[in-house]
Amino acid sequence: MPLSCRPARVFATAGACKKSLFMTDLAATGSAGSPPPRGRTVAGFDVMLYAITVFAWSSSWIGLKFQTSSAVASDVSVAWRFGIASLLMFALAAARRQRLVFALADHLRFAVMGVLLFSVNFWLFYLGGHHLASGLLSVVFSLASIGNLLLGAAFLGQPVVARVALGALVGFAGICLIFWPEIAGAEFNHDALVGLGLCVAGTVCFCVGNLVSSGVQTRGLPVMSTTAWCMAYGALTMALLGLANGHDFALPAEASYLLSLLWLAVVSSVIAFASYLTLLGRIGAARAGYITVLLPIFALMISTVAEGYQWTAMAAAGLVAVIAGNVIVLARR
């Protein structure tokens, strides 16, 4: 989920990170280099980058669920995840000979973004993962594409056109359909609503982080080295929280936990981020942003196979509405 994010141009990320990244991650948008020529044809290499990014970020949610099933505290898991990812990003930035030394004022911005984009938001999703299927985490996070635009209108004075308002309404209606059985069913599902609330809070946190990152983008700082610092500050934030809570930082000798940790740090954070940035520079933010539409589909497919997620007609209709809302918001008119 990429660092240089413009609230008016949105990718939903997802990872985590997902998602990165500015995960999305699973969801931010940005620009890398000069915009591609107008009407440029999407090539086979672009399709490969799409596939890598979608697979890496949509699979990050099931990796997150493997971690929540462990005895390791959520803040500790997030600290390890982005501690490893930041070291790899520093190595990648150094290999590309990107600038690594920045002014104190820049580091303060990096720290704020680290808290919002690479620690607290993921921590909230980890907590929500104790209550919801992994695919549903991705569905909620996909609404970051809408949240970015609404917050941009509220705090940056960006106009909200009619199609954006329509897309927001359709997307939120989709979430209501998916969770309606827990809200109005014969048995009120308290855990599901707690999970939903945590994931919504994590998505809002991510969107606020995008507002902060838009200011860094205007300074023209190198994206990979900047992201490495943000990840490092995010990992430090979670490490301090874990220490304050008295949590153990020892990693368990569980193959499922260790493999999911490496997957989240290496594939869903570093490889997906590098692929997305490359795609962004080749075809532009508008078309790359449609990854938002694909993430919840594949995440729920993975959840169906790995967790036995039970589909209902209302859930299917809700997913279609969420996807439609993102398409409406992202479409260029």
Summary of the structure (lengths in Angstrom):
residues: 333
radius of gyration: 18.3
end to end distance: 25.2
largest distance: 59.7
contacts: 1378
relative contact order: 0.24
helix: 69%
strand: 1%
